[in-house]
Amino acid sequence: MAALVGSRHNPILKAFYQKLLAAGKPKKVALVACMRKLLVILNAMMKHDHEWHYEPA
């Protein structure tokens, strides 16, 4: 559920999801890739003891 909401509202995951869809990936495959990306981000945050902050370019 977190990846589903993130792919709609989180700027980083939304851009990643849209990029995968544009590349021709099925929606479910793109969503699973977002799940993995979210887990990698959260794992890195825990490992380095950082809080989430988004700085737009």
C-alpha positions as CSV (number, residue, x, y, z in Angstrom):
1,M,0.0,0.0,0.0
2,A,2.9,2.4,0.8
3,A,4.3,1.9,-2.7
4,L,0.9,2.5,-4.3
5,V,0.3,5.7,-2.5
6,G,4.0,6.7,-3.0
7,S,3.7,6.2,-6.8
8,R,0.8,8.7,-6.8
9,H,2.0,11.3,-4.3
10,N,5.7,11.0,-3.6
11,P,7.6,13.0,-6.3
12,I,10.6,10.6,-6.4
13,L,8.5,7.4,-6.7
14,K,6.0,9.1,-9.0
15,A,8.7,10.0,-11.5
16,F,10.2,6.6,-11.3
17,Y,6.8,4.9,-11.8
18,Q,6.0,7.1,-14.8
19,K,9.4,6.4,-16.3
20,L,8.9,2.7,-16.1
21,L,5.4,3.0,-17.6
22,A,6.8,5.1,-20.4
23,A,9.4,2.4,-21.1
24,G,6.6,-0.1,-21.6
25,K,6.6,-2.0,-18.3
26,P,3.2,-3.4,-17.1
27,K,1.7,-1.4,-14.2
28,K,2.1,-4.2,-11.7
29,V,5.8,-4.7,-12.6
30,A,6.4,-0.9,-12.2
31,L,4.6,-1.0,-8.9
32,V,6.8,-3.8,-7.6
33,A,9.9,-1.9,-8.7
34,C,8.5,1.1,-6.6
35,M,8.1,-1.3,-3.7
36,R,11.7,-2.3,-3.9
37,K,13.0,1.3,-4.4
38,L,11.0,2.4,-1.3
39,L,12.5,-0.5,0.7
40,V,16.0,0.5,-0.4
41,I,15.4,4.1,0.5
42,L,14.0,3.2,3.9
43,N,16.8,0.8,4.6
44,A,19.4,3.4,3.8
45,M,17.6,5.9,6.0
46,M,17.7,3.5,9.0
47,K,21.3,2.5,8.3
48,H,22.5,6.1,8.3
49,D,20.0,7.4,10.9
50,H,18.5,10.0,8.6
51,E,15.0,11.4,8.4
52,W,13.1,11.8,5.2
53,H,13.5,15.2,3.5
54,Y,12.8,16.0,-0.1
55,E,14.6,18.9,-1.8
56,P,13.2,19.6,-5.2
57,A,15.8,20.3,-7.9
